[in-house]
């Protein structure tokens, strides 16, 4: 192996090490919970509809206060010293669409989309602001013409996410549930439902896995999204008032250091 090739390999290894170190430090910094994480929400009209235009024009920062309140209450439940884990700011309406994931997902395609999305988010932050730790891009659709929406996505690497949402005041409860879900992805929380059935996984996807009797549950675990009513039956939560942060999610985002004793003996499916 000639010296020039050795130097190229060493240079690439140094870059990989720097990227890995930055990712690790970002993970520690964003989950130290010493200060609130500022979350910028950028609205976009995803379908060009009049309904989405009207909804976005009427949005105010206080419309998202229930998300802040939800996390403040859940953090208090776990004894977090920080009273307000997330502070939401409303960014400007964007007219340039973000890069979309491939219609047929693949490992290479997902990696490529993630890189493009992170670069696009960096450009938005630089050109438009506001200063924030996390960026969420909320794509609003007219529910009359889009009764079903594509999955939303949250990226821990890059601290960004793309949320597909419905326009209209009546849809805000469900929208904010999804925003909170994707926000937790950016700080390390994992999905807790079976992708084949969308059913919550026991016990990690149950808000109260030690409840007696187990069914019906009253709340959805935020990273599962559905309220279990029986072993093979669950209903979608419609707002954050019907959701909780479960202990496994609290552990992943470093709100707690270990599972409470009541949950440690439960077998994870």
DRENMARFI-226592 format. One record per residue (C-alpha): residue in three letters; chain; x, y, z. Coordinates in Angstrom, 3 decimals, always signed. Layout:
// residues N
("Ala"; "A"; (X; Y; Z))
...
This chain:
// residues 269
("Unk"; "A"; (+0.000; +0.000; +0.000))
("Unk"; "A"; (+1.544; +3.320; -1.087))
("Unk"; "A"; (+1.844; +6.293; +1.242))
("Unk"; "A"; (-0.763; +8.406; -0.603))
("Unk"; "A"; (-3.406; +5.707; -0.146))
("Unk"; "A"; (-2.500; +5.313; +3.528))
("Unk"; "A"; (-2.973; +9.055; +4.019))
("Unk"; "A"; (-6.376; +8.963; +2.287))
("Unk"; "A"; (-7.523; +6.096; +4.498))
("Unk"; "A"; (-6.250; +7.885; +7.607))
("Unk"; "A"; (-8.066; +11.062; +6.536))
("Unk"; "A"; (-11.334; +9.166; +6.041))
("Unk"; "A"; (-10.959; +7.443; +9.406))
("Unk"; "A"; (-10.420; +10.810; +11.081))
("Unk"; "A"; (-13.581; +12.148; +9.435))
("Unk"; "A"; (-15.577; +9.108; +10.577))
("Unk"; "A"; (-14.213; +9.506; +14.098))
("Unk"; "A"; (-15.117; +13.207; +14.131))
("Unk"; "A"; (-18.662; +12.456; +12.919))
("Unk"; "A"; (-19.112; +9.705; +15.514))
("Unk"; "A"; (-17.748; +11.906; +18.294))
("Unk"; "A"; (-20.009; +14.794; +17.292))
("Unk"; "A"; (-23.040; +12.472; +17.230))
("Unk"; "A"; (-22.175; +11.148; +20.699))
("Unk"; "A"; (-21.620; +14.638; +22.123))
("Unk"; "A"; (-24.863; +15.900; +20.577))
("Unk"; "A"; (-26.715; +12.965; +22.120))
("Unk"; "A"; (-25.283; +13.784; +25.567))
("Unk"; "A"; (-25.936; +17.496; +25.206))
("Unk"; "A"; (-29.555; +17.156; +24.086))
("Unk"; "A"; (-30.461; +14.658; +26.812))
("Unk"; "A"; (-28.649; +16.263; +29.734))
("Unk"; "A"; (-31.911; +18.143; +30.490))
("Unk"; "A"; (-30.111; +21.049; +32.111))
("Unk"; "A"; (-31.923; +23.582; +29.926))
("Unk"; "A"; (-35.074; +23.452; +27.785))
("Unk"; "A"; (-34.543; +22.293; +24.210))
("Unk"; "A"; (-35.869; +24.886; +21.784))
("Unk"; "A"; (-38.046; +23.318; +19.091))
("Unk"; "A"; (-38.759; +25.302; +15.925))
("Unk"; "A"; (-41.953; +24.290; +14.106))
("Unk"; "A"; (-42.087; +25.288; +10.445))
("Unk"; "A"; (-45.496; +25.002; +8.709))
("Unk"; "A"; (-45.753; +24.059; +5.037))
("Unk"; "A"; (-48.711; +23.771; +2.684))
("Unk"; "A"; (-48.103; +20.242; +1.405))
("Unk"; "A"; (-50.947; +20.008; -1.119))
("Unk"; "A"; (-51.417; +23.630; -2.186))
("Unk"; "A"; (-54.970; +23.611; -0.827))
("Unk"; "A"; (-56.961; +26.584; +0.373))
("Unk"; "A"; (-57.727; +24.690; +3.591))
("Unk"; "A"; (-54.029; +24.309; +4.403))
("Unk"; "A"; (-53.352; +27.950; +3.488))
("Unk"; "A"; (-56.093; +29.181; +5.824))
("Unk"; "A"; (-55.018; +26.906; +8.652))
("Unk"; "A"; (-51.367; +27.957; +8.447))
("Unk"; "A"; (-52.301; +31.660; +8.292))
("Unk"; "A"; (-54.242; +31.310; +11.551))
("Unk"; "A"; (-51.521; +29.430; +13.447))
("Unk"; "A"; (-49.960; +31.055; +16.510))
("Unk"; "A"; (-47.216; +29.879; +18.812))
("Unk"; "A"; (-49.688; +29.371; +21.667))
("Unk"; "A"; (-51.572; +26.827; +19.557))
("Unk"; "A"; (-48.743; +24.414; +20.400))
("Unk"; "A"; (-48.733; +25.102; +24.147))
("Unk"; "A"; (-50.394; +21.740; +24.855))
("Unk"; "A"; (-47.232; +19.991; +23.627))
("Unk"; "A"; (-45.088; +21.951; +26.087))
("Unk"; "A"; (-47.602; +21.289; +28.877))
("Unk"; "A"; (-47.697; +17.567; +28.105))
("Unk"; "A"; (-43.943; +17.179; +28.391))
("Unk"; "A"; (-43.755; +19.379; +31.498))
("Unk"; "A"; (-46.336; +17.209; +33.245))
("Unk"; "A"; (-44.702; +13.944; +32.176))
("Unk"; "A"; (-41.233; +15.147; +33.184))
("Unk"; "A"; (-42.570; +16.078; +36.613))
("Unk"; "A"; (-44.011; +12.567; +36.953))
("Unk"; "A"; (-40.509; +11.139; +36.537))
("Unk"; "A"; (-38.960; +13.640; +38.923))
("Unk"; "A"; (-36.991; +15.574; +36.323))
("Unk"; "A"; (-35.592; +18.750; +37.874))
("Unk"; "A"; (-36.119; +20.717; +34.655))
("Unk"; "A"; (-39.665; +22.055; +34.729))
("Unk"; "A"; (-40.032; +22.580; +30.970))
("Unk"; "A"; (-38.072; +20.100; +28.822))
("Unk"; "A"; (-39.124; +21.648; +25.493))
("Unk"; "A"; (-39.782; +25.236; +24.454))
("Unk"; "A"; (-41.633; +25.623; +21.164))
("Unk"; "A"; (-41.137; +28.531; +18.779))
("Unk"; "A"; (-43.068; +29.025; +15.549))
("Unk"; "A"; (-40.875; +29.458; +12.508))
("Unk"; "A"; (-41.900; +31.156; +9.272))
("Unk"; "A"; (-44.099; +29.389; +6.735))
("Unk"; "A"; (-41.878; +27.648; +4.198))
("Unk"; "A"; (-42.723; +27.481; +0.500))
("Unk"; "A"; (-39.888; +25.221; -0.612))
("Unk"; "A"; (-40.806; +21.585; +0.148))
("Unk"; "A"; (-38.391; +19.366; +2.055))
("Unk"; "A"; (-36.866; +16.333; +0.340))
("Unk"; "A"; (-39.285; +13.424; +0.577))
("Unk"; "A"; (-38.393; +9.798; +1.346))
("Unk"; "A"; (-38.364; +7.356; -1.561))
("Unk"; "A"; (-41.699; +5.721; -2.400))
("Unk"; "A"; (-40.012; +2.312; -2.048))
("Unk"; "A"; (-37.876; +2.491; +1.128))
("Unk"; "A"; (-34.439; +0.859; +1.147))
("Unk"; "A"; (-31.409; +1.083; +3.402))
("Unk"; "A"; (-29.396; +3.083; +0.881))
("Unk"; "A"; (-32.404; +5.237; -0.003))
("Unk"; "A"; (-33.121; +5.981; +3.658))
("Unk"; "A"; (-29.501; +6.997; +4.290))
("Unk"; "A"; (-29.488; +9.241; +1.221))
("Unk"; "A"; (-32.785; +10.869; +2.215))
("Unk"; "A"; (-31.521; +11.401; +5.780))
("Unk"; "A"; (-28.416; +13.202; +4.512))
("Unk"; "A"; (-30.442; +15.369; +2.123))
("Unk"; "A"; (-32.986; +16.171; +4.826))
("Unk"; "A"; (-30.340; +17.176; +7.333))
("Unk"; "A"; (-28.605; +19.424; +4.791))
("Unk"; "A"; (-31.936; +21.012; +3.818))
("Unk"; "A"; (-32.792; +21.636; +7.486))
("Unk"; "A"; (-29.374; +23.220; +8.030))
("Unk"; "A"; (-30.006; +25.614; +5.130))
("Unk"; "A"; (-33.446; +26.536; +6.506))
("Unk"; "A"; (-31.954; +27.290; +9.925))
("Unk"; "A"; (-29.225; +29.427; +8.376))
("Unk"; "A"; (-31.523; +31.377; +6.036))
("Unk"; "A"; (-34.717; +31.743; +8.077))
("Unk"; "A"; (-34.132; +30.869; +11.722))
("Unk"; "A"; (-35.266; +31.023; +14.461))
("Unk"; "A"; (-32.356; +29.635; +16.517))
("Unk"; "A"; (-33.360; +26.209; +17.810))
("Unk"; "A"; (-31.986; +22.870; +18.968))
("Unk"; "A"; (-34.571; +20.844; +17.045))
("Unk"; "A"; (-36.426; +21.559; +13.790))
("Unk"; "A"; (-39.786; +20.032; +12.915))
("Unk"; "A"; (-41.336; +20.616; +9.494))
("Unk"; "A"; (-45.114; +20.187; +9.596))
("Unk"; "A"; (-46.711; +19.511; +6.190))
("Unk"; "A"; (-50.430; +20.367; +6.313))
("Unk"; "A"; (-52.984; +18.681; +4.029))
("Unk"; "A"; (-56.679; +19.226; +3.333))
("Unk"; "A"; (-58.399; +16.242; +5.019))
("Unk"; "A"; (-61.185; +16.344; +2.419))
("Unk"; "A"; (-58.763; +15.296; -0.319))
("Unk"; "A"; (-56.201; +13.450; +1.820))
("Unk"; "A"; (-58.049; +11.191; +4.278))
("Unk"; "A"; (-54.847; +9.208; +4.894))
("Unk"; "A"; (-51.345; +10.597; +5.214))
("Unk"; "A"; (-47.863; +9.181; +4.793))
("Unk"; "A"; (-45.887; +8.289; +7.913))
("Unk"; "A"; (-44.136; +11.093; +9.732))
("Unk"; "A"; (-40.435; +10.795; +10.525))
("Unk"; "A"; (-38.104; +12.006; +13.265))
("Unk"; "A"; (-34.299; +11.872; +13.036))
("Unk"; "A"; (-32.006; +11.811; +16.044))
("Unk"; "A"; (-29.040; +12.466; +13.768))
("Unk"; "A"; (-29.634; +16.024; +12.701))
("Unk"; "A"; (-32.278; +16.709; +15.360))
("Unk"; "A"; (-34.977; +17.183; +12.769))
("Unk"; "A"; (-38.301; +15.686; +11.744))
("Unk"; "A"; (-41.013; +15.836; +9.102))
("Unk"; "A"; (-44.639; +15.606; +10.232))
("Unk"; "A"; (-47.591; +15.004; +7.932))
("Unk"; "A"; (-50.650; +16.678; +9.430))
("Unk"; "A"; (-54.248; +17.617; +8.657))
("Unk"; "A"; (-55.376; +21.222; +8.257))
("Unk"; "A"; (-58.180; +22.426; +10.518))
("Unk"; "A"; (-58.701; +23.173; +14.195))
("Unk"; "A"; (-60.487; +19.873; +14.793))
("Unk"; "A"; (-57.362; +17.965; +13.722))
("Unk"; "A"; (-54.958; +19.786; +16.039))
("Unk"; "A"; (-55.202; +17.244; +18.874))
("Unk"; "A"; (-54.130; +14.386; +16.627))
("Unk"; "A"; (-51.508; +16.531; +14.894))
("Unk"; "A"; (-49.897; +17.436; +18.188))
("Unk"; "A"; (-49.811; +13.825; +19.305))
("Unk"; "A"; (-47.787; +13.022; +16.174))
("Unk"; "A"; (-45.553; +16.064; +16.637))
("Unk"; "A"; (-44.780; +14.973; +20.216))
("Unk"; "A"; (-44.062; +11.430; +18.994))
("Unk"; "A"; (-41.622; +12.591; +16.303))
("Unk"; "A"; (-40.039; +15.092; +18.691))
("Unk"; "A"; (-39.159; +12.248; +21.043))
("Unk"; "A"; (-37.532; +10.373; +18.157))
("Unk"; "A"; (-35.072; +13.255; +17.811))
("Unk"; "A"; (-33.905; +12.778; +21.418))
("Unk"; "A"; (-33.531; +9.009; +21.211))
("Unk"; "A"; (-36.943; +7.410; +21.776))
("Unk"; "A"; (-37.835; +4.377; +19.678))
("Unk"; "A"; (-41.173; +3.237; +18.253))
("Unk"; "A"; (-43.040; +0.845; +20.548))
("Unk"; "A"; (-45.598; -0.711; +18.246))
("Unk"; "A"; (-45.549; -3.706; +15.932))
("Unk"; "A"; (-45.125; -2.307; +12.392))
("Unk"; "A"; (-47.028; -5.269; +10.940))
("Unk"; "A"; (-50.172; -4.711; +12.998))
("Unk"; "A"; (-49.705; -1.205; +14.488))
("Unk"; "A"; (-50.560; -2.761; +17.865))
("Unk"; "A"; (-48.613; -1.558; +20.937))
("Unk"; "A"; (-45.892; -3.987; +22.014))
("Unk"; "A"; (-46.221; -5.297; +25.550))
("Unk"; "A"; (-44.953; -4.063; +27.936))
("Unk"; "A"; (-42.894; -1.285; +26.339))
("Unk"; "A"; (-45.797; +0.121; +24.286))
("Unk"; "A"; (-48.247; +0.244; +27.199))
("Unk"; "A"; (-48.678; +3.410; +29.214))
("Unk"; "A"; (-49.477; +1.372; +32.337))
("Unk"; "A"; (-48.041; -2.131; +31.772))
("Unk"; "A"; (-48.430; -3.136; +35.435))
("Unk"; "A"; (-52.104; -2.104; +35.567))
("Unk"; "A"; (-54.545; -4.594; +37.162))
("Unk"; "A"; (-56.541; -5.620; +35.303))
("Unk"; "A"; (-54.325; -4.998; +32.310))
("Unk"; "A"; (-57.226; -4.273; +29.943))
("Unk"; "A"; (-58.616; -1.930; +28.985))
("Unk"; "A"; (-55.808; +0.614; +29.242))
("Unk"; "A"; (-56.864; +4.245; +29.673))
("Unk"; "A"; (-53.954; +5.891; +27.878))
("Unk"; "A"; (-51.635; +5.391; +24.929))
("Unk"; "A"; (-47.886; +5.209; +25.368))
("Unk"; "A"; (-46.687; +8.186; +23.308))
("Unk"; "A"; (-44.310; +6.081; +21.198))
("Unk"; "A"; (-47.030; +3.517; +20.444))
("Unk"; "A"; (-49.886; +5.951; +19.779))
("Unk"; "A"; (-52.742; +3.506; +20.425))
("Unk"; "A"; (-54.701; +2.657; +23.561))
("Unk"; "A"; (-54.767; -1.134; +24.131))
("Unk"; "A"; (-58.292; -2.389; +24.829))
("Unk"; "A"; (-57.432; -6.086; +24.626))
("Unk"; "A"; (-54.578; -8.403; +23.551))
("Unk"; "A"; (-55.338; -7.822; +19.838))
("Unk"; "A"; (-57.379; -4.638; +19.962))
("Unk"; "A"; (-56.360; -0.992; +20.256))
("Unk"; "A"; (-57.726; +2.406; +19.284))
("Unk"; "A"; (-55.833; +5.469; +18.135))
("Unk"; "A"; (-55.394; +8.187; +20.759))
("Unk"; "A"; (-56.857; +11.457; +19.500))
("Unk"; "A"; (-54.866; +13.932; +21.565))
("Unk"; "A"; (-52.095; +14.268; +24.131))
("Unk"; "A"; (-54.712; +14.206; +26.899))
("Unk"; "A"; (-54.965; +10.448; +26.242))
("Unk"; "A"; (-51.212; +9.770; +26.162))
("Unk"; "A"; (-48.371; +9.200; +28.620))
("Unk"; "A"; (-44.604; +8.809; +28.420))
("Unk"; "A"; (-43.970; +5.210; +29.454))
("Unk"; "A"; (-41.013; +4.096; +31.589))
("Unk"; "A"; (-39.067; +2.556; +28.696))
("Unk"; "A"; (-39.309; +5.804; +26.743))
("Unk"; "A"; (-38.299; +7.791; +29.831))
("Unk"; "A"; (-35.239; +5.532; +30.128))
("Unk"; "A"; (-34.293; +6.000; +26.468))
("Unk"; "A"; (-34.414; +9.799; +26.664))
("Unk"; "A"; (-32.551; +9.787; +30.005))
("Unk"; "A"; (-35.329; +11.137; +32.170))
("Unk"; "A"; (-34.600; +8.171; +34.464))
("Unk"; "A"; (-31.475; +6.071; +34.962))
("Unk"; "A"; (-33.208; +2.744; +35.480))
("Unk"; "A"; (-36.641; +1.194; +35.276))
("Unk"; "A"; (-38.835; +1.351; +38.369))
("Unk"; "A"; (-38.854; -2.005; +40.230))
("Unk"; "A"; (-42.462; -2.686; +39.252))
("Unk"; "A"; (-41.478; -2.822; +35.564))
("Unk"; "A"; (-38.109; -4.542; +35.670))
("Unk"; "A"; (-39.638; -8.032; +35.940))
("Unk"; "A"; (-42.006; -7.636; +32.972))
("Unk"; "A"; (-40.991; -9.701; +29.940))
("Unk"; "A"; (-40.564; -7.654; +26.790))
("Unk"; "A"; (-42.282; -9.174; +23.768))
